Structure formats: C-alpha cells, structure tokens
Amino acid sequence: MKMAWLAGRDAAWADELDFVGPRVRTAPWAWAVLLFALLACTWTWYQVERLDADMRDAQQVLKRLERAKHQEHIDALAKTQSSAKGGGAVSLSLERARHAAQLAQYLAYPWLTTLEQVEASAQAEQAVMLSFSLDLATLGAQADSAPEVHVEAAIKDDDAALRWAHAQGPTAQLLKREKLAAPFVTALGSYEWRAQASWAGAQP
C-alpha cells in the first residue's frame, strides 16, 4: 500500500514538470521592423550592384575604344607602307577621316575623371547613386562635341537634391526630383526622394 502511494506521488510529480517553458509571443511590430530592414538591405545592395555594373560597362567601353584605336593605327601604318612601296601617297577617305576623328574624341574624353567626379559629389552630399549613363551618340557627331552625361541618385530632401546637382559642375541641370517608390534607410539617414541631373561634356 505504501509502495503504491509512493509510485502515484512520483508519477504526479513527473507530470508537473514543464521542459518547454512558457511560449513567448513575438509582437507584430517586431516582424514588421525585421521585414523593413531586410527590404532596405536588399534595395541598397541592388543599387550598389547596379552602379558597379554601370562602371564596369564604362570601363569595357574604354577598353574596346583603346583596342579599336590600336587597330586603326596598325591599319593606317600598313596602308602607308603599302602606298610607299607602290610609289604613291594614299590619302584617307572622308569616311575614314571622320571615323579616325571620332575615335580620337572617344579616347580623349576624360572617362575616369567623370566617374570620379560623380562618385565624389555623391559622397559629399550623402547621395546614393542609382544610375550613370553617357549618350555616346552625341560624342563624335561633330568636332569638339561632348556626350551628354545623365546621373540619378537617391537623396534625403529637396535641398540635398539641389546641392547634389550643383556639385556636378556649373553646366549641370537638375532635371527632376520625385518620391522613391520604395524609400529606404541607411546609417546616413532616410532616403525618400530620387533626383536626376544632366550635363554635356566633362566639367572643369
């Protein structure tokens, strides 16, 4: 009888043990903050990747232009040597002269200086670059022509947009500014606006 009572008491004691512990409910706002942080990180990463791809594209264009210039030089040298052997001087056709002049303008354009200026102005005004493009169709169209440069960045407010556009140089124009479809927050603050600026040629 005593053994049965002890066995029953041990079983009741074991049933009262709670190895799981009380459930802790996560507040809905905590999940919302986590989701917002993930979205902000994803957006920032996407924009950085996009700017990096644009800069790589510009560098690839420069490399192709350098190779084309080298090939142009080899072709011109071979033609000159061939003409010398034939005893006559051969002049470049109008089309080849135009192409050579356009290629010279491509190579003479300060690509790296322009990219460094855009990056420096973004850092100075705490802007986040969204896009960078050059209208190469306008370069070489005529003598001393320069390409149109278009840049877009996320900025904090209207004043920051004006300062950022002004930092691009004296001929830069602020084309427009509008609300971002997906505002985000970084260590530098909240970014709710997008601004676009443009100018022709390299800035002094």
VEXFI-694082 format. One record per residue: residue number from 1; y, z, x of N, C-alpha, C in turn. Coordinates in steps of 0.001 Angstrom, whole numbers. Each point is the difference from the previous one (the first is absolute). Last residue first. Example, Ala and Ser with C-alpha at 12.3 -4.5 7.8 and 13.67 -1.06 7.14 Angstrom:
REM residues 2
   seq        nY        nZ        nX       caY       caZ       caX        cY        cZ        cX
     2     -2250      7080     12850      1190        60       820      1090       730      -770
     1     -5720       -70       290      1190         0      -890      1200         0       900
REM end
This chain:
REM residues 204
   seq        nY        nZ        nX       caY       caZ       caX        cY        cZ        cX
   204     71353    -65800     34736       499       334      1343      -245      1454       321
   203     -3280     -2865     -3279      1258       736       -47       462       310      1427
   202     -3077     -4289     -1866       -32      1293       683      1368       644       -51
   201     -1306     -3473     -3958        38        49      1453       -47      1401       547
   200      1354      -169     -4897      -387     -1234       684       128       191      1499
   199     -1156      3620     -4284      1055      -540       856      -536     -1244       687
   198     -1174      4199     -4106      -237     -1297       633      1178      -342       891
   197     -2763      4204     -3308      1156      -475       759      -363     -1309       683
   196     -1713      3928     -4054      -240     -1252       694      1289      -447       680
   195     -2554      4859     -2219      1184      -806       298      -408     -1242       778
   194     -1980      4354     -3417      -335     -1097       906      1241      -869       182
   193     -1230      5507     -1650       702     -1271      -113      -525      -998      1022
   192     -1369      4691      -431       -68      -492     -1371       598     -1396      -151
   191     -1861      4198      3578       440     -1396         4      -229      -576     -1402
   190       522      5159      2699      -497      -780     -1130       597     -1403        23
   189      -753      3037      4601       618       170     -1312      -640      -914     -1041
   188     -1348       784      4693      1437      -228        77       696       144     -1348
   187     -4765       292       652       597      1156       649      1521      -133        82
   186     -2029     -2726     -3933      -476       187      1366       643      1267       558
   185     -1021     -2690     -5110       642      1066       764      -633        61      1384
   184       732     -3915     -4329      -889       830       807       822       998       807
   183       -28     -3937     -4573       703       848       980      -997       865       771
   182      -594     -4579     -2717      -782      1212       295       732       808      1069
   181      2064     -3789     -1767      -992       123     -1058      -837      1262       183
   180      5124      -376      1738     -1366      -300       404      -949       158     -1184
   179      5291     -1313      -496      -953      1106        -8     -1369      -478       483
   178      4337     -2619      1768      -619       295     -1279      -994      1137       153
   177      4053     -3521      2492      -727      1260        95      -501       353     -1400
   176      2053     -4622      3128      -204       770     -1225      -684      1322       331
   175      2138     -2989      3305      -253      -907     -1108      -189       744     -1318
   174      2780       894      4687      -942       707      -873      -199      -850     -1248
   173      1407     -1810      5035       424       240     -1382     -1103       748      -745
   172      1883     -1268      5470     -1059       343      -943       588       311     -1375
   171      2350     -1029      4242      -177     -1084      -970     -1075       301     -1037
   170      1203      3108      3618      1214      -334      -756      -184     -1099     -1041
   169     -4199      3223      1360       962      -813       723      1155      -425      -884
   168     -3746      3167      -918      -638     -1238       441       960      -902       768
   167      1212      4195     -2180      -580       181      1341      -669     -1267       512
   166      1770       318     -4431      1077      -116       977      -541       104      1429
   165     -2987       717     -3584       391     -1412        53      1080      -213      1053
   164     -1322      4446      -816     -1099      -755       614       356     -1474       132
   163      2981      2870     -2256        -3       281      1437     -1074      -819       713
   162       181      -269     -4697      1181      -628       596        30       224      1509
   161     -3410      2135     -2426      -184     -1454       -48      1169      -714       661
   160       199      4670      -597      -916      -343      1094      -229     -1506        46
   159      2512      1689     -3550       751       114      1251      -861      -375      1191
   158     -2038       197     -4289       897     -1143       144       772        48      1311
   157     -4620      2574       145      1020       -93     -1047       904     -1194       287
   156     -4154       875      2481        80      1201      -825      1000      -124     -1153
   155     -3073     -4117      2179      1094       879       408       115      1146     -1007
   154     -3331     -4458      1913       122      1092      -970      1057       967       522
   153      -157     -5441      1173      -372      1362       394       125       946     -1182
   152       215     -5566      2105       -86       843     -1195      -496      1369       423
   151      2203     -5126      2066      -679      1283       186        57       791     -1301
   150       906     -5276      2433       -60       789     -1229      -798      1273       270
   149      2808     -4359      2660      -868      1161       141        75       801     -1294
   148       966     -5397      1667       391      1114      -844     -1040      1106       138
   147      1113     -3640      3990      -792       286     -1207       596      1144      -803
   146      2838     -3638      3005      -723      1260       177      -756       317     -1282
   145      2628     -4440      2966      -349       677     -1248      -821      1248       299
   144      1916     -3487      3098       544      1363       -79      -292       687     -1336
   143      -882     -5028      -376       377       653      1246       636      1363      -283
   142     -3393     -1598     -3649      1128      -650       638       383       794      1231
   141     -3911      1027     -2210       372     -1056      -929      1182      -793       528
   140     -2185      3990      1982      -217     -1321       567       355     -1130      -939
   139      -902      4422     -2320       169        -5      1448      -337     -1388       528
   138      -479      1221     -4595      1420      -152       319       251       -39      1495
   137     -4364       723     -1791       422     -1341      -410      1468      -248       342
   136     -2258      4246       573       -72      -912      1142       434     -1411      -368
   135       869      5009     -1821       -82     -1322      -604        40     -1030      1123
   134     -1793      5278        36       954      -958       553      -208     -1338      -703
   133     -1145      5683     -1055      -358     -1421        18      1145      -815       578
   132     -2195      5284     -1474       875      -671       970      -427     -1459        48
   131      -799      5054     -3124      -299     -1387       368      1052      -522       970
   130      -358      4672     -1246     -1003      -538      -916      -361     -1437       339
   129      2232      4811      2483       -51     -1445      -104     -1143      -446      -913
   128      2976      4549       -36     -1398      -386       218      -103     -1502      -227
   127      4273      3497      1602      -536      -940      -973     -1443      -338       374
   126      3689      2860      2154     -1189       602      -635      -506      -877     -1150
   125      3589      -950      3280       371       303     -1389     -1152       590      -794
   124      -557     -1203      4606      1299       675       -24       381       436     -1413
   123     -3952     -2579       740      -146      1371       483      1312       765      -101
   122        53     -4555     -1100      -809       733      -977      -167      1456       420
   121      2153     -2938      2959       867       298     -1149      -756       771     -1071
   120     -2413     -1519      3776       938      1053       374       902       383     -1170
   119     -3038     -3623      -516      -716      1277        84       956      1150       308
   118      1722     -4378       -29      -414       376     -1352      -683      1359        12
   117      1156     -1869      4155      1200       400      -747      -366       463     -1406
   116     -3391     -1780      2764       409      1324       476      1212       507      -772
   115     -1478     -4385      -873      -971       976      -490       384      1419       417
   114      2624     -3541      1670       178       138     -1447      -945      1044      -579
   113      -436     -1145      4553      1240       742      -221       235       245     -1496
   112     -3630     -2714      1341      -253      1417       255      1244       848      -247
   111       412     -4753      -479      -957       581      -939      -146      1510       189
   110      3664     -3761      1290      -382      1353       483      -920       725      -979
   109       592     -5495      1100       357      1019      -984      -490      1377       463
   108      -886     -4179      2305      1226       695       384       373      1110      -975
   107     -3757     -2926      -684      -252       863      1151      1229       808       397
   106       334     -3131     -3573     -1022       996      -315      -160      1003      1144
   105      2744     -3727       697       648      1011      -831      -980      1103      -399
   104     -1647     -3703      2354       845       795       885       713      1109      -779
   103     -2505     -3123     -2402      -875       900       727       795       898       941
   102      2286     -3396     -2274      -431      1039      -940      -882      1025       694
   101      1341     -3772      2448      1145       876      -240      -366      1142      -940
   100     -3211     -3321       817       214       789      1209      1162       972      -186
    99      -887     -3090     -3433     -1063      1003        72       198       910      1211
    98      2886     -3641      -495       282      1002     -1022     -1034      1125        53
    97      -658     -3665      2813      1160       767       458       335      1107     -1013
    96     -3368     -3044     -1097      -460       911      1037      1149       856       528
    95      1054     -3343     -3152      -837      1032      -624      -489      1008      1026
    94      2461     -3773      1460       868       913      -737      -809      1143      -613
    93     -2038     -2154      4362       422      -518     -1289       873      1043      -694
    92      -309      -314      5384      -623       602     -1168       513      -651     -1279
    91      -184     -2763      4635       788      1058      -650      -743       522     -1221
    90     -1418     -2558      4873      -220        52     -1447       795      1169      -574
    89       -62     -3425      4613       340      1318      -548      -123       -57     -1514
    88     -2720     -2993      3984      1077        38      -976       222      1413      -508
    87     -3476     -1583      3102      1255      -507       528      1138        21      -991
    86     -4738      1609      -115       242     -1316      -575      1312      -610       468
    85     -1229      4390      1276      -990      -929       555       229     -1406      -511
    84      2646      3433     -1744       358      -243      1400      -965      -988       640
    83      -855      1509     -4374      1126      -938        22       399      -347      1423
    82     -3305      3251      -669      -505     -1308      -399      1099     -1056        45
    81      1160      4486       793      -789      -531      1113      -534     -1395      -323
    80      2262      2268     -3389       936      -343      1072      -739      -615      1179
    79     -2506      1694     -3575       674     -1247      -392       964      -456      1077
    78     -2194      4145       564      -962     -1102       106       654     -1337      -343
    77      2571      3877      -549      -248      -238      1420      -960     -1171       182
    76       865      1505     -4384      1182      -662       557      -202      -335      1468
    75     -3380      2441     -2170        69     -1364      -522      1179      -767       591
    74      -408      4581      1039     -1063      -781       653        38     -1458      -457
    73      2951      3028     -2065       396      -224      1396     -1042      -855       724
    72      -931      1358     -4362      1087      -985        -7       428      -330      1420
    71     -3077      3434      -637      -634     -1300      -204      1042     -1105         7
    70      1576      4391       243      -737      -327      1221      -653     -1372      -107
    69      2128      1719     -3787       993      -348      1009      -684      -403      1303
    68     -2703      1634     -3449       504     -1335      -338      1032      -472      1023
    67     -1658      4383       375     -1035      -974       354       470     -1421      -289
    66      2852      3458     -1306       -65       -67      1458     -1062     -1001       450
    65       349       917     -4577      1157      -767       460         0      -138      1518
    64     -3275      2703     -1995      -253     -1412      -293      1147      -879       472
    63       502      4664       397     -1010      -500       936      -296     -1478      -232
    62      2905      2176     -2999       623      -138      1307      -990      -553      1023
    61     -1607      1060     -4279       872     -1178       -59       642      -259      1358
    60     -2497      3902      -473      -879     -1158        65       811     -1296       -52
    59      2284      4058      -556      -432      -155      1381      -921     -1199       157
    58      1362      1149     -4318      1142      -497       764      -366      -213      1463
    57     -3214      1974     -2814       192     -1413      -339      1143      -607       790
    56      -752      4614       378     -1044      -756       708       123     -1489      -285
    55      2839      2860     -2322       402       -58      1402     -1040      -754       830
    54      -938       774     -4551      1145      -913       131       420      -156      1453
    53     -3345      3158     -1021      -515     -1361      -128      1116     -1024       138
    52      1161      4553       -50      -718      -314      1237      -556     -1418       -38
    51      2021      1668     -3872      1005      -254      1025      -661      -377      1311
    50     -2856      1280     -3476       659     -1259      -339      1054      -366      1044
    49     -2240      4144       293      -910     -1095       338       668     -1350      -258
    48      2356      3804     -1311       -64       -53      1468      -904     -1147       441
    47       216       884     -4605      1245      -593       477        19      -104      1526
    46     -3703      2111     -2067        35     -1417      -336      1266      -667       536
    45      -464      4686       426      -911      -704       905        34     -1505      -256
    44      2427      2729     -2918       623       -29      1326      -874      -751       986
    43     -1760       695     -4319      1144      -926       -34       645      -122      1381
    42     -3459      3173      -535      -528     -1362       -94      1121     -1026        24
    41      1145      4573      -136      -588      -345      1304      -515     -1434         5
    40      1604      1692     -4075      1102      -159       951      -525      -403      1376
    39     -3145      1050     -3354       676     -1263      -292      1123      -272       980
    38     -2221      4140       291      -893     -1092       417       647     -1361      -239
    37      2280      3808     -1533         8       -37      1461      -877     -1124       526
    36        12       832     -4641      1282      -570       426        62      -119      1518
    35     -3741      2159     -1874       -31     -1433      -282      1275      -673       455
    34      -212      4687       340      -923      -628       951       -44     -1508      -202
    33      2496      2537     -3063       658        -3      1316      -880      -680      1034
    32     -1833       629     -4287      1070     -1001       -43       711      -100      1346
    31     -3277      3341      -632      -613     -1322       129      1073     -1092        -3
    30      1492      4326      -741      -506       -98      1381      -664     -1344       231
    29      1534      1209     -4322      1089      -462       877      -454      -111      1442
    28     -3009      1696     -3387       217     -1462       -68      1103      -475       947
    27     -2948      4407      1218      1079      -359      -918       214     -1517        -5
    26     -4686      2580       940      1124      -624       715      1049      -456      -997
    25     -3803      4109      -263       486     -1245      -590      1217      -517       776
    24     -4440      3199      1126      1452       -95       209       452     -1348      -533
    23     -4410      3525      -951       518     -1362       173      1524        23       128
    22     -3392      4140      1522       798      -536     -1109       480     -1416       300
    21     -4599      1609      2236      1369       497       -47       775      -655     -1128
    20     -4801      -264      1909       936     -1127      -124      1443       462        30
    19     -3929      2906         2       199      -633      1314      1046     -1118       -45
    18     -1401      4588     -2805       700     -1273      -239       312      -628      1357
    17     -3415      4139     -2540       592      -600      1211       619     -1360      -340
    16     -2536      2763     -3107      1458       209        24       664      -594      1241
    15     -4770        23      -781       653      -913      -931      1514       118        58
    14     -2744      2933      2537         2     -1360       573       716      -968      -914
    13      -630      4404     -1514       969       -27      1118       110     -1391       618
    12     -3280       790     -3320      1334         3      -591      1076       -75      1081
    11     -4465       387      1384       233     -1320      -593      1388       -78      -617
    10     -1465      4128      1754       253      -967      1080       300     -1368      -574
     9     -1278      3378     -3043      1340       283       542       357      -988      1108
     8     -4335      -159     -1873       995      -476      -952      1410       206       503
     7     -3535      1744      2548       -42     -1475        31      1044      -576      -953
     6      -593      4649        44       671      -463      1232        39     -1521        66
     5     -2373      1976     -3559      1456       234      -164       790      -484      1210
     4     -4736      -170       110       522     -1013      -923      1497       159      -186
     3     -2273      3210      2556        65     -1261       722       593     -1096      -891
     2      -856      4204     -1897      1144        76       915       168     -1301       753
     1     -3733       433     -2739      1211         0      -838      1252         0       866
REM end
